[in-house]
Amino acid sequence: MDRLERALLSPDRDTEIGKRMRASRFSITAVNFSAPLVVAALTGTPLLLHRARMIPDFAAAALASSVISLGIIFAAGYYLGSLTRRPWLRAVRMLGIALLFFVVLTLLDRLL
């Protein structure tokens, strides 16, 4: 940014570029702050519904939470893949890695 200001021979505060860059920084910060909160709310909802006795079986609530989590991972993989090419391949690859880690962690839990 400093190089751009020197090239323009003026500060960028009052320019359209400066305003857009500040707005972009703010929106990126807002998304990075809210994304974990949204993911936690989405994946935790079935468990909270079980706690409120709206879902009677804990296994069903855990399964619903897991399916939501895998859907979020798939969607994130698809989005990241759409930035380059072959979004479906990236989404399936991320989903496969998530399932592999789930299996490994489950086996470690049973062994320890």
PATOR-328442 format. One record per residue: residue in three letters; x negated, y negated, z negated of N, C-alpha, C, O in turn; residue number from 1. Coordinates in Angstrom, 3 decimals. Example, Ala and Ser with C-alpha at 12.3 -4.5 7.8 and 13.67 -1.06 7.14 Angstrom:
rec residuo=ALA&n.X=-13.190&n.Y=5.690&n.Z=-7.800&ca.X=-12.300&ca.Y=4.500&ca.Z=-7.800&c.X=-13.200&c.Y=3.300&c.Z=-7.800&o.X=-14.236&o.Y=3.319&o.Z=-8.465&num=1
rec residuo=SER&n.X=-12.850&n.Y=2.250&n.Z=-7.080&ca.X=-13.670&ca.Y=1.060&ca.Z=-7.140&c.X=-12.900&c.Y=-0.030&c.Z=-7.870&o.X=-13.409&o.Y=-1.138&o.Z=-8.039&num=2
REM end
This chain:
rec residuo=MET&n.X=-0.823&n.Y=1.184&n.Z=0.000&ca.X=0.000&ca.Y=0.000&ca.Z=0.000&c.X=-0.869&c.Y=-1.250&c.Z=0.000&o.X=-0.546&o.Y=-2.239&o.Z=0.657&num=1
rec residuo=ASP&n.X=-1.968&n.Y=-1.200&n.Z=-0.736&ca.X=-2.867&ca.Y=-2.362&ca.Z=-0.764&c.X=-3.442&c.Y=-2.636&c.Z=0.610&o.X=-3.606&o.Y=-3.791&o.Z=1.003&num=2
rec residuo=ARG&n.X=-3.751&n.Y=-1.560&n.Z=1.350&ca.X=-4.289&ca.Y=-1.755&ca.Z=2.702&c.X=-3.261&c.Y=-2.425&c.Z=3.602&o.X=-3.611&o.Y=-3.263&o.Z=4.433&num=3
rec residuo=LEU&n.X=-1.998&n.Y=-2.060&n.Z=3.438&ca.X=-0.952&ca.Y=-2.687&ca.Z=4.242&c.X=-0.826&c.Y=-4.162&c.Z=3.903&o.X=-0.669&o.Y=-4.991&o.Z=4.800&num=4
rec residuo=GLU&n.X=-0.893&n.Y=-4.500&n.Z=2.617&ca.X=-0.818&ca.Y=-5.909&ca.Z=2.211&c.X=-1.990&c.Y=-6.701&c.Z=2.781&o.X=-1.821&o.Y=-7.837&o.Z=3.224&num=5
rec residuo=ARG&n.X=-3.171&n.Y=-6.103&n.Z=2.769&ca.X=-4.333&ca.Y=-6.812&ca.Z=3.337&c.X=-4.191&c.Y=-6.971&c.Z=4.835&o.X=-4.574&o.Y=-8.002&o.Z=5.387&num=6
rec residuo=ALA&n.X=-3.641&n.Y=-5.956&n.Z=5.507&ca.X=-3.465&ca.Y=-6.053&ca.Z=6.954&c.X=-2.435&c.Y=-7.123&c.Z=7.308&o.X=-2.568&o.Y=-7.812&o.Z=8.319&num=7
rec residuo=LEU&n.X=-1.422&n.Y=-7.256&n.Z=6.482&ca.X=-0.387&ca.Y=-8.262&ca.Z=6.729&c.X=-0.790&c.Y=-9.643&c.Z=6.206&o.X=-0.160&o.Y=-10.644&o.Z=6.544&num=8
rec residuo=LEU&n.X=-1.832&n.Y=-9.694&n.Z=5.389&ca.X=-2.331&ca.Y=-10.922&ca.Z=4.776&c.X=-1.300&c.Y=-11.581&c.Z=3.869&o.X=-1.315&o.Y=-12.796&o.Z=3.668&num=9
rec residuo=SER&n.X=-0.399&n.Y=-10.756&n.Z=3.322&ca.X=0.587&ca.Y=-11.268&ca.Z=2.376&c.X=1.091&c.Y=-10.111&c.Z=1.516&o.X=1.081&o.Y=-8.957&o.Z=1.946&num=10
rec residuo=PRO&n.X=1.531&n.Y=-10.428&n.Z=0.302&ca.X=2.081&ca.Y=-9.359&ca.Z=-0.542&c.X=3.393&c.Y=-8.838&c.Z=0.043&o.X=4.105&o.Y=-9.565&o.Z=0.736&num=11
rec residuo=ASP&n.X=3.696&n.Y=-7.606&n.Z=-0.237&ca.X=4.899&ca.Y=-6.987&ca.Z=0.344&c.X=6.141&c.Y=-7.131&c.Z=-0.527&o.X=7.191&o.Y=-6.590&o.Z=-0.180&num=12
rec residuo=ARG&n.X=6.053&n.Y=-7.838&n.Z=-1.635&ca.X=7.188&ca.Y=-7.912&ca.Z=-2.564&c.X=8.480&c.Y=-8.392&c.Z=-1.919&o.X=9.550&o.Y=-7.837&o.Z=-2.167&num=13
rec residuo=ASP&n.X=8.377&n.Y=-9.401&n.Z=-1.112&ca.X=9.590&ca.Y=-9.995&ca.Z=-0.553&c.X=9.892&c.Y=-9.509&c.Z=0.855&o.X=10.797&o.Y=-10.036&o.Z=1.501&num=14
rec residuo=THR&n.X=9.169&n.Y=-8.531&n.Z=1.339&ca.X=9.418&ca.Y=-8.031&ca.Z=2.685&c.X=10.407&c.Y=-6.874&c.Z=2.637&o.X=10.657&o.Y=-6.296&o.Z=1.579&num=15
rec residuo=GLU&n.X=10.951&n.Y=-6.553&n.Z=3.770&ca.X=11.890&ca.Y=-5.440&ca.Z=3.870&c.X=11.183&c.Y=-4.114&c.Z=3.564&o.X=11.770&o.Y=-3.219&o.Z=2.956&num=16
rec residuo=ILE&n.X=9.943&n.Y=-3.995&n.Z=3.981&ca.X=9.177&ca.Y=-2.774&ca.Z=3.718&c.X=8.990&c.Y=-2.583&c.Z=2.215&o.X=9.173&o.Y=-1.478&o.Z=1.703&num=17
rec residuo=GLY&n.X=8.630&n.Y=-3.639&n.Z=1.512&ca.X=8.443&ca.Y=-3.553&ca.Z=0.069&c.X=9.717&c.Y=-3.182&c.Z=-0.654&o.X=9.698&o.Y=-2.374&o.Z=-1.582&num=18
rec residuo=LYS&n.X=10.828&n.Y=-3.771&n.Z=-0.234&ca.X=12.115&ca.Y=-3.453&ca.Z=-0.865&c.X=12.500&c.Y=-1.999&c.Z=-0.629&o.X=12.983&o.Y=-1.314&o.Z=-1.530&num=19
rec residuo=ARG&n.X=12.277&n.Y=-1.541&n.Z=0.597&ca.X=12.628&ca.Y=-0.149&ca.Z=0.902&c.X=11.724&c.Y=0.835&c.Z=0.176&o.X=12.177&o.Y=1.896&o.Z=-0.255&num=20
rec residuo=MET&n.X=10.456&n.Y=0.492&n.Z=0.041&ca.X=9.546&ca.Y=1.380&ca.Z=-0.674&c.X=9.908&c.Y=1.470&c.Z=-2.151&o.X=9.827&o.Y=2.548&o.Z=-2.740&num=21
rec residuo=ARG&n.X=10.304&n.Y=0.356&n.Z=-2.758&ca.X=10.730&ca.Y=0.390&ca.Z=-4.154&c.X=12.016&c.Y=1.190&c.Z=-4.311&o.X=12.166&o.Y=1.950&o.Z=-5.267&num=22
rec residuo=ALA&n.X=12.940&n.Y=1.019&n.Z=-3.374&ca.X=14.190&ca.Y=1.783&ca.Z=-3.427&c.X=13.922&c.Y=3.273&c.Z=-3.236&o.X=14.556&o.Y=4.112&o.Z=-3.875&num=23
rec residuo=SER&n.X=12.993&n.Y=3.589&n.Z=-2.366&ca.X=12.638&ca.Y=4.990&ca.Z=-2.134&c.X=12.015&c.Y=5.596&c.Z=-3.388&o.X=12.349&o.Y=6.720&o.Z=-3.762&num=24
rec residuo=ARG&n.X=11.128&n.Y=4.875&n.Z=-4.030&ca.X=10.526&ca.Y=5.365&ca.Z=-5.268&c.X=11.572&c.Y=5.603&c.Z=-6.344&o.X=11.518&o.Y=6.596&o.Z=-7.071&num=25
rec residuo=PHE&n.X=12.523&n.Y=4.683&n.Z=-6.438&ca.X=13.579&ca.Y=4.822&ca.Z=-7.440&c.X=14.447&c.Y=6.043&c.Z=-7.148&o.X=14.773&o.Y=6.793&o.Z=-8.068&num=26
rec residuo=SER&n.X=14.825&n.Y=6.258&n.Z=-5.901&ca.X=15.692&ca.Y=7.389&ca.Z=-5.578&c.X=14.960&c.Y=8.716&c.Z=-5.769&o.X=15.564&o.Y=9.689&o.Z=-6.223&num=27
rec residuo=ILE&n.X=13.681&n.Y=8.772&n.Z=-5.433&ca.X=12.912&ca.Y=9.995&ca.Z=-5.648&c.X=12.808&c.Y=10.292&c.Z=-7.138&o.X=12.931&o.Y=11.446&o.Z=-7.549&num=28
rec residuo=THR&n.X=12.585&n.Y=9.278&n.Z=-7.940&ca.X=12.515&ca.Y=9.453&ca.Z=-9.389&c.X=13.849&c.Y=9.941&c.Z=-9.939&o.X=13.880&o.Y=10.820&o.Z=-10.799&num=29
rec residuo=ALA&n.X=14.939&n.Y=9.383&n.Z=-9.454&ca.X=16.263&ca.Y=9.793&ca.Z=-9.929&c.X=16.541&c.Y=11.255&c.Z=-9.588&o.X=17.084&o.Y=11.993&o.Z=-10.410&num=30
rec residuo=VAL&n.X=16.175&n.Y=11.671&n.Z=-8.385&ca.X=16.394&ca.Y=13.068&ca.Z=-7.988&c.X=15.511&c.Y=13.997&c.Z=-8.815&o.X=15.978&o.Y=15.034&o.Z=-9.286&num=31
rec residuo=ASN&n.X=14.251&n.Y=13.640&n.Z=-8.995&ca.X=13.351&ca.Y=14.485&ca.Z=-9.780&c.X=13.786&c.Y=14.576&c.Z=-11.242&o.X=13.551&o.Y=15.596&o.Z=-11.891&num=32
rec residuo=PHE&n.X=14.410&n.Y=13.536&n.Z=-11.763&ca.X=14.898&ca.Y=13.566&ca.Z=-13.139&c.X=16.168&c.Y=14.409&c.Z=-13.252&o.X=16.315&o.Y=15.185&o.Z=-14.197&num=33
rec residuo=SER&n.X=17.080&n.Y=14.262&n.Z=-12.299&ca.X=18.380&ca.Y=14.909&ca.Z=-12.427&c.X=18.401&c.Y=16.361&c.Z=-11.949&o.X=19.272&o.Y=17.122&o.Z=-12.370&num=34
rec residuo=ALA&n.X=17.476&n.Y=16.764&n.Z=-11.088&ca.X=17.507&ca.Y=18.125&ca.Z=-10.551&c.X=17.439&c.Y=19.199&c.Z=-11.638&o.X=18.260&o.Y=20.116&o.Z=-11.613&num=35
rec residuo=PRO&n.X=16.510&n.Y=19.136&n.Z=-12.583&ca.X=16.503&ca.Y=20.177&ca.Z=-13.624&c.X=17.767&c.Y=20.167&c.Z=-14.485&o.X=18.221&o.Y=21.220&o.Z=-14.934&num=36
rec residuo=LEU&n.X=18.329&n.Y=18.992&n.Z=-14.714&ca.X=19.558&ca.Y=18.916&ca.Z=-15.506&c.X=20.722&c.Y=19.573&c.Z=-14.781&o.X=21.524&o.Y=20.278&o.Z=-15.393&num=37
rec residuo=VAL&n.X=20.812&n.Y=19.342&n.Z=-13.474&ca.X=21.893&ca.Y=19.941&ca.Z=-12.677&c.X=21.729&c.Y=21.459&c.Z=-12.622&o.X=22.702&o.Y=22.196&o.Z=-12.780&num=38
rec residuo=VAL&n.X=20.501&n.Y=21.926&n.Z=-12.397&ca.X=20.254&ca.Y=23.368&ca.Z=-12.333&c.X=20.585&c.Y=24.022&c.Z=-13.679&o.X=21.208&o.Y=25.083&o.Z=-13.715&num=39
rec residuo=ALA&n.X=20.178&n.Y=23.404&n.Z=-14.765&ca.X=20.486&ca.Y=23.957&ca.Z=-16.093&c.X=21.989&c.Y=23.988&c.Z=-16.338&o.X=22.511&o.Y=24.950&o.Z=-16.901&num=40
rec residuo=ALA&n.X=22.678&n.Y=22.942&n.Z=-15.917&ca.X=24.137&ca.Y=22.908&ca.Z=-16.104&c.X=24.821&c.Y=23.989&c.Z=-15.269&o.X=25.739&o.Y=24.656&o.Z=-15.746&num=41
rec residuo=LEU&n.X=24.378&n.Y=24.161&n.Z=-14.033&ca.X=25.003&ca.Y=25.164&ca.Z=-13.161&c.X=24.755&c.Y=26.584&c.Z=-13.663&o.X=25.676&o.Y=27.399&o.Z=-13.722&num=42
rec residuo=THR&n.X=23.515&n.Y=26.873&n.Z=-14.021&ca.X=23.206&ca.Y=28.235&ca.Z=-14.439&c.X=23.693&c.Y=28.525&c.Z=-15.859&o.X=23.933&o.Y=29.682&o.Z=-16.206&num=43
rec residuo=GLY&n.X=23.838&n.Y=27.511&n.Z=-16.663&ca.X=24.302&ca.Y=27.716&ca.Z=-18.027&c.X=25.810&c.Y=27.769&c.Z=-18.175&o.X=26.313&o.Y=28.217&o.Z=-19.205&num=44
rec residuo=THR&n.X=26.538&n.Y=27.322&n.Z=-17.169&ca.X=27.999&ca.Y=27.278&ca.Z=-17.260&c.X=28.623&c.Y=28.649&c.Z=-17.534&o.X=29.477&o.Y=28.747&o.Z=-18.416&num=45
rec residuo=PRO&n.X=28.236&n.Y=29.712&n.Z=-16.820&ca.X=28.851&ca.Y=31.014&ca.Z=-17.149&c.X=28.574&c.Y=31.462&c.Z=-18.585&o.X=29.432&o.Y=32.072&o.Z=-19.223&num=46
rec residuo=LEU&n.X=27.394&n.Y=31.164&n.Z=-19.082&ca.X=27.085&ca.Y=31.551&ca.Z=-20.456&c.X=27.899&c.Y=30.739&c.Z=-21.459&o.X=28.336&o.Y=31.264&o.Z=-22.483&num=47
rec residuo=LEU&n.X=28.099&n.Y=29.465&n.Z=-21.161&ca.X=28.947&ca.Y=28.644&ca.Z=-22.031&c.X=30.405&c.Y=29.094&c.Z=-21.965&o.X=31.120&o.Y=29.056&o.Z=-22.967&num=48
rec residuo=LEU&n.X=30.836&n.Y=29.518&n.Z=-20.784&ca.X=32.204&ca.Y=30.035&ca.Z=-20.660&c.X=32.359&c.Y=31.337&c.Z=-21.448&o.X=33.427&o.Y=31.599&o.Z=-22.001&num=49
rec residuo=HIS&n.X=31.323&n.Y=32.140&n.Z=-21.504&ca.X=31.370&ca.Y=33.355&ca.Z=-22.330&c.X=31.462&c.Y=32.978&c.Z=-23.807&o.X=32.222&o.Y=33.575&o.Z=-24.569&num=50
rec residuo=ARG&n.X=30.681&n.Y=31.987&n.Z=-24.192&ca.X=30.691&ca.Y=31.532&ca.Z=-25.585&c.X=32.068&c.Y=30.975&c.Z=-25.974&o.X=32.504&o.Y=31.113&o.Z=-27.118&num=51
rec residuo=ALA&n.X=32.751&n.Y=30.339&n.Z=-24.997&ca.X=34.088&ca.Y=29.799&ca.Z=-25.248&c.X=35.174&c.Y=30.866&c.Z=-25.072&o.X=36.365&o.Y=30.559&o.Z=-25.121&num=52
rec residuo=ARG&n.X=34.759&n.Y=32.108&n.Z=-24.868&ca.X=35.656&ca.Y=33.251&ca.Z=-24.715&c.X=36.520&c.Y=33.175&c.Z=-23.465&o.X=37.594&o.Y=33.775&o.Z=-23.418&num=53
rec residuo=MET&n.X=36.072&n.Y=32.455&n.Z=-22.468&ca.X=36.796&ca.Y=32.424&ca.Z=-21.193&c.X=36.318&c.Y=33.547&c.Z=-20.279&o.X=37.061&o.Y=34.009&o.Z=-19.413&num=54
rec residuo=ILE&n.X=35.084&n.Y=33.980&n.Z=-20.473&ca.X=34.549&ca.Y=35.174&ca.Z=-19.807&c.X=34.279&c.Y=36.177&c.Z=-20.921&o.X=33.364&o.Y=35.982&o.Z=-21.721&num=55
rec residuo=PRO&n.X=35.066&n.Y=37.250&n.Z=-20.981&ca.X=34.958&ca.Y=38.148&ca.Z=-22.141&c.X=33.669&c.Y=38.957&c.Z=-22.195&o.X=33.180&o.Y=39.251&o.Z=-23.286&num=56
rec residuo=ASP&n.X=33.116&n.Y=39.320&n.Z=-21.063&ca.X=31.956&ca.Y=40.210&ca.Z=-21.037&c.X=30.674&c.Y=39.412&c.Z=-20.810&o.X=30.579&o.Y=38.635&o.Z=-19.859&num=57
rec residuo=PHE&n.X=29.683&n.Y=39.611&n.Z=-21.693&ca.X=28.418&ca.Y=38.893&ca.Z=-21.550&c.X=27.681&c.Y=39.318&c.Z=-20.289&o.X=27.035&o.Y=38.497&o.Z=-19.638&num=58
rec residuo=ALA&n.X=27.774&n.Y=40.590&n.Z=-19.946&ca.X=27.092&ca.Y=41.075&ca.Z=-18.744&c.X=27.632&c.Y=40.371&c.Z=-17.500&o.X=26.864&o.Y=40.059&o.Z=-16.589&num=59
rec residuo=ALA&n.X=28.918&n.Y=40.120&n.Z=-17.447&ca.X=29.507&ca.Y=39.419&ca.Z=-16.307&c.X=29.033&c.Y=37.967&c.Z=-16.273&o.X=28.752&o.Y=37.432&o.Z=-15.201&num=60
rec residuo=ALA&n.X=28.943&n.Y=37.338&n.Z=-17.426&ca.X=28.456&ca.Y=35.954&ca.Z=-17.492&c.X=26.994&c.Y=35.879&c.Z=-17.070&o.X=26.602&o.Y=34.967&o.Z=-16.342&num=61
rec residuo=ALA&n.X=26.184&n.Y=36.839&n.Z=-17.525&ca.X=24.767&ca.Y=36.864&ca.Z=-17.149&c.X=24.611&c.Y=37.127&c.Z=-15.657&o.X=23.754&o.Y=36.528&o.Z=-15.007&num=62
rec residuo=LEU&n.X=25.432&n.Y=38.015&n.Z=-15.113&ca.X=25.387&ca.Y=38.284&ca.Z=-13.676&c.X=25.777&c.Y=37.040&c.Z=-12.884&o.X=25.131&o.Y=36.716&o.Z=-11.887&num=63
rec residuo=ALA&n.X=26.812&n.Y=36.348&n.Z=-13.310&ca.X=27.230&ca.Y=35.120&ca.Z=-12.619&c.X=26.127&c.Y=34.060&c.Z=-12.685&o.X=25.869&o.Y=33.367&o.Z=-11.701&num=64
rec residuo=SER&n.X=25.491&n.Y=33.939&n.Z=-13.827&ca.X=24.399&ca.Y=32.987&ca.Z=-13.967&c.X=23.224&c.Y=33.360&c.Z=-13.058&o.X=22.596&o.Y=32.487&o.Z=-12.459&num=65
rec residuo=SER&n.X=22.937&n.Y=34.634&n.Z=-12.960&ca.X=21.849&ca.Y=35.099&ca.Z=-12.097&c.X=22.165&c.Y=34.854&c.Z=-10.622&o.X=21.293&o.Y=34.442&o.Z=-9.857&num=66
rec residuo=VAL&n.X=23.400&n.Y=35.106&n.Z=-10.229&ca.X=23.797&ca.Y=34.877&ca.Z=-8.835&c.X=23.698&c.Y=33.392&c.Z=-8.495&o.X=23.250&o.Y=33.032&o.Z=-7.406&num=67
rec residuo=ILE&n.X=24.111&n.Y=32.539&n.Z=-9.413&ca.X=23.993&ca.Y=31.095&ca.Z=-9.185&c.X=22.525&c.Y=30.699&c.Z=-9.060&o.X=22.166&o.Y=29.895&o.Z=-8.201&num=68
rec residuo=SER&n.X=21.685&n.Y=31.262&n.Z=-9.914&ca.X=20.253&ca.Y=30.961&ca.Z=-9.858&c.X=19.651&c.Y=31.390&c.Z=-8.529&o.X=18.888&o.Y=30.641&o.Z=-7.920&num=69
rec residuo=LEU&n.X=19.989&n.Y=32.586&n.Z=-8.078&ca.X=19.473&ca.Y=33.060&ca.Z=-6.801&c.X=19.996&c.Y=32.222&c.Z=-5.639&o.X=19.285&o.Y=32.004&o.Z=-4.659&num=70
rec residuo=GLY&n.X=21.226&n.Y=31.756&n.Z=-5.747&ca.X=21.770&ca.Y=30.869&ca.Z=-4.719&c.X=21.019&c.Y=29.545&c.Z=-4.656&o.X=20.786&o.Y=29.009&o.Z=-3.573&num=71
rec residuo=ILE&n.X=20.643&n.Y=29.024&n.Z=-5.812&ca.X=19.879&ca.Y=27.778&ca.Z=-5.854&c.X=18.496&c.Y=27.985&c.Z=-5.246&o.X=18.007&o.Y=27.136&o.Z=-4.500&num=72
rec residuo=ILE&n.X=17.865&n.Y=29.117&n.Z=-5.567&ca.X=16.545&ca.Y=29.414&ca.Z=-5.000&c.X=16.651&c.Y=29.574&c.Z=-3.492&o.X=15.793&o.Y=29.078&o.Z=-2.761&num=73
rec residuo=PHE&n.X=17.686&n.Y=30.257&n.Z=-3.012&ca.X=17.882&ca.Y=30.425&ca.Z=-1.572&c.X=18.092&c.Y=29.077&c.Z=-0.895&o.X=17.515&o.Y=28.812&o.Z=0.159&num=74
rec residuo=ALA&n.X=18.918&n.Y=28.225&n.Z=-1.503&ca.X=19.180&ca.Y=26.905&ca.Z=-0.919&c.X=17.920&c.Y=26.051&c.Z=-0.887&o.X=17.677&o.Y=25.341&o.Z=0.090&num=75
rec residuo=ALA&n.X=17.115&n.Y=26.112&n.Z=-1.947&ca.X=15.861&ca.Y=25.358&ca.Z=-1.972&c.X=14.911&c.Y=25.870&c.Z=-0.895&o.X=14.247&o.Y=25.077&o.Z=-0.228&num=76
rec residuo=GLY&n.X=14.841&n.Y=27.189&n.Z=-0.720&ca.X=13.999&ca.Y=27.760&ca.Z=0.328&c.X=14.468&c.Y=27.363&c.Z=1.709&o.X=13.657&o.Y=27.076&o.Z=2.590&num=77
rec residuo=TYR&n.X=15.782&n.Y=27.345&n.Z=1.901&ca.X=16.313&ca.Y=26.932&ca.Z=3.207&c.X=15.983&c.Y=25.470&c.Z=3.485&o.X=15.593&o.Y=25.115&o.Z=4.597&num=78
rec residuo=TYR&n.X=16.138&n.Y=24.634&n.Z=2.479&ca.X=15.823&ca.Y=23.218&ca.Z=2.661&c.X=14.344&c.Y=23.025&c.Z=2.981&o.X=14.001&o.Y=22.289&o.Z=3.907&num=79
rec residuo=LEU&n.X=13.472&n.Y=23.676&n.Z=2.226&ca.X=12.040&ca.Y=23.543&ca.Z=2.481&c.X=11.675&c.Y=24.097&c.Z=3.852&o.X=10.799&o.Y=23.559&o.Z=4.530&num=80
rec residuo=GLY&n.X=12.341&n.Y=25.166&n.Z=4.258&ca.X=12.097&ca.Y=25.721&ca.Z=5.583&c.X=12.591&c.Y=24.817&c.Z=6.689&o.X=12.019&o.Y=24.801&o.Z=7.778&num=81
rec residuo=SER&n.X=13.648&n.Y=24.064&n.Z=6.427&ca.X=14.173&ca.Y=23.159&ca.Z=7.462&c.X=13.246&c.Y=21.973&c.Z=7.694&o.X=13.331&o.Y=21.311&o.Z=8.728&num=82
rec residuo=LEU&n.X=12.370&n.Y=21.705&n.Z=6.747&ca.X=11.399&ca.Y=20.626&ca.Z=6.937&c.X=10.324&c.Y=21.031&c.Z=7.932&o.X=9.718&o.Y=20.171&o.Z=8.572&num=83
rec residuo=THR&n.X=10.081&n.Y=22.316&n.Z=8.069&ca.X=9.090&ca.Y=22.789&ca.Z=9.033&c.X=9.822&c.Y=23.494&c.Z=10.161&o.X=10.334&o.Y=22.845&o.Z=11.073&num=84
rec residuo=ARG&n.X=9.874&n.Y=24.809&n.Z=10.106&ca.X=10.648&ca.Y=25.579&ca.Z=11.069&c.X=11.023&c.Y=26.905&c.Z=10.434&o.X=10.439&o.Y=27.296&o.Z=9.423&num=85
rec residuo=ARG&n.X=11.971&n.Y=27.588&n.Z=11.003&ca.X=12.476&ca.Y=28.872&ca.Z=10.513&c.X=12.955&c.Y=28.800&c.Z=9.064&o.X=12.372&o.Y=29.442&o.Z=8.190&num=86
rec residuo=PRO&n.X=13.997&n.Y=28.038&n.Z=8.804&ca.X=14.469&ca.Y=27.898&ca.Z=7.413&c.X=14.981&c.Y=29.204&c.Z=6.811&o.X=14.826&o.Y=29.426&o.Z=5.610&num=87
rec residuo=TRP&n.X=15.589&n.Y=30.075&n.Z=7.625&ca.X=16.105&ca.Y=31.329&ca.Z=7.081&c.X=14.984&c.Y=32.214&c.Z=6.572&o.X=15.124&o.Y=32.866&o.Z=5.537&num=88
rec residuo=LEU&n.X=13.877&n.Y=32.241&n.Z=7.292&ca.X=12.745&ca.Y=33.050&ca.Z=6.860&c.X=12.189&c.Y=32.556&c.Z=5.529&o.X=11.894&o.Y=33.351&o.Z=4.637&num=89
rec residuo=ARG&n.X=12.051&n.Y=31.253&n.Z=5.403&ca.X=11.549&ca.Y=30.680&ca.Z=4.146&c.X=12.507&c.Y=30.975&c.Z=3.001&o.X=12.073&o.Y=31.297&o.Z=1.895&num=90
rec residuo=ALA&n.X=13.823&n.Y=30.867&n.Z=3.262&ca.X=14.813&ca.Y=31.115&ca.Z=2.212&c.X=14.781&c.Y=32.568&c.Z=1.757&o.X=14.822&o.Y=32.847&o.Z=0.558&num=91
rec residuo=VAL&n.X=14.709&n.Y=33.487&n.Z=2.703&ca.X=14.681&ca.Y=34.907&ca.Z=2.353&c.X=13.377&c.Y=35.241&c.Z=1.633&o.X=13.377&o.Y=36.042&o.Z=0.699&num=92
rec residuo=ARG&n.X=12.275&n.Y=34.640&n.Z=2.054&ca.X=10.990&ca.Y=34.882&ca.Z=1.401&c.X=11.025&c.Y=34.399&c.Z=-0.055&o.X=10.576&o.Y=35.109&o.Z=-0.955&num=93
rec residuo=MET&n.X=11.554&n.Y=33.201&n.Z=-0.285&ca.X=11.638&ca.Y=32.691&ca.Z=-1.664&c.X=12.559&c.Y=33.561&c.Z=-2.519&o.X=12.277&o.Y=33.814&o.Z=-3.690&num=94
rec residuo=LEU&n.X=13.653&n.Y=34.013&n.Z=-1.928&ca.X=14.583&ca.Y=34.880&ca.Z=-2.646&c.X=13.915&c.Y=36.211&c.Z=-2.986&o.X=14.094&o.Y=36.730&o.Z=-4.088&num=95
rec residuo=GLY&n.X=13.155&n.Y=36.760&n.Z=-2.060&ca.X=12.443&ca.Y=38.012&ca.Z=-2.306&c.X=11.419&c.Y=37.878&c.Z=-3.419&o.X=11.300&o.Y=38.764&o.Z=-4.265&num=96
rec residuo=ILE&n.X=10.682&n.Y=36.779&n.Z=-3.424&ca.X=9.696&ca.Y=36.543&ca.Z=-4.480&c.X=10.388&c.Y=36.406&c.Z=-5.834&o.X=9.904&o.Y=36.930&o.Z=-6.837&num=97
rec residuo=ALA&n.X=11.518&n.Y=35.705&n.Z=-5.861&ca.X=12.263&ca.Y=35.550&ca.Z=-7.123&c.X=12.750&c.Y=36.906&c.Z=-7.633&o.X=12.654&o.Y=37.194&o.Z=-8.826&num=98
rec residuo=LEU&n.X=13.269&n.Y=37.732&n.Z=-6.734&ca.X=13.737&ca.Y=39.060&ca.Z=-7.150&c.X=12.579&c.Y=39.937&c.Z=-7.611&o.X=12.721&o.Y=40.700&o.Z=-8.567&num=99
rec residuo=LEU&n.X=11.439&n.Y=39.834&n.Z=-6.942&ca.X=10.259&ca.Y=40.596&ca.Z=-7.353&c.X=9.820&c.Y=40.205&c.Z=-8.762&o.X=9.532&o.Y=41.073&o.Z=-9.586&num=100
rec residuo=PHE&n.X=9.769&n.Y=38.906&n.Z=-9.040&ca.X=9.395&ca.Y=38.454&ca.Z=-10.387&c.X=10.424&c.Y=38.881&c.Z=-11.423&o.X=10.065&o.Y=39.210&o.Z=-12.554&num=101
rec residuo=PHE&n.X=11.689&n.Y=38.880&n.Z=-11.052&ca.X=12.724&ca.Y=39.339&ca.Z=-11.975&c.X=12.497&c.Y=40.794&c.Z=-12.350&o.X=12.584&o.Y=41.156&o.Z=-13.523&num=102
rec residuo=VAL&n.X=12.208&n.Y=41.628&n.Z=-11.361&ca.X=11.971&ca.Y=43.051&ca.Z=-11.621&c.X=10.718&c.Y=43.238&c.Z=-12.484&o.X=10.729&o.Y=44.022&o.Z=-13.433&num=103
rec residuo=VAL&n.X=9.643&n.Y=42.523&n.Z=-12.155&ca.X=8.402&ca.Y=42.647&ca.Z=-12.920&c.X=8.612&c.Y=42.217&c.Z=-14.373&o.X=8.169&o.Y=42.900&o.Z=-15.296&num=104
rec residuo=LEU&n.X=9.288&n.Y=41.085&n.Z=-14.573&ca.X=9.514&ca.Y=40.613&ca.Z=-15.936&c.X=10.445&c.Y=41.545&c.Z=-16.720&o.X=10.274&o.Y=41.725&o.Z=-17.925&num=105
rec residuo=THR&n.X=11.424&n.Y=42.131&n.Z=-16.036&ca.X=12.305&ca.Y=43.091&ca.Z=-16.705&c.X=11.533&c.Y=44.327&c.Z=-17.127&o.X=11.737&o.Y=44.839&o.Z=-18.228&num=106
rec residuo=LEU&n.X=10.645&n.Y=44.814&n.Z=-16.261&ca.X=9.832&ca.Y=45.978&ca.Z=-16.618&c.X=8.878&c.Y=45.658&c.Z=-17.770&o.X=8.685&o.Y=46.479&o.Z=-18.667&num=107
rec residuo=LEU&n.X=8.282&n.Y=44.465&n.Z=-17.743&ca.X=7.412&ca.Y=44.076&ca.Z=-18.847&c.X=8.171&c.Y=43.972&c.Z=-20.152&o.X=7.647&o.Y=44.335&o.Z=-21.205&num=108
rec residuo=ASP&n.X=9.394&n.Y=43.483&n.Z=-20.100&ca.X=10.213&ca.Y=43.373&ca.Z=-21.306&c.X=10.509&c.Y=44.743&c.Z=-21.891&o.X=10.502&o.Y=44.915&o.Z=-23.110&num=109
rec residuo=ARG&n.X=10.767&n.Y=45.713&n.Z=-21.035&ca.X=11.090&ca.Y=47.060&ca.Z=-21.520&c.X=9.850&c.Y=47.779&c.Z=-22.046&o.X=9.944&o.Y=48.599&o.Z=-22.959&num=110
rec residuo=LEU&n.X=8.688&n.Y=47.469&n.Z=-21.467&ca.X=7.466&ca.Y=48.128&ca.Z=-21.919&c.X=6.967&c.Y=47.552&c.Z=-23.234&o.X=6.393&o.Y=48.275&o.Z=-24.048&num=111
rec residuo=LEU&n.X=7.174&n.Y=46.290&n.Z=-23.447&ca.X=6.669&ca.Y=45.648&ca.Z=-24.663&c.X=7.755&c.Y=45.652&c.Z=-25.665&o.X=7.569&o.Y=45.162&o.Z=-26.779&num=112
REM end
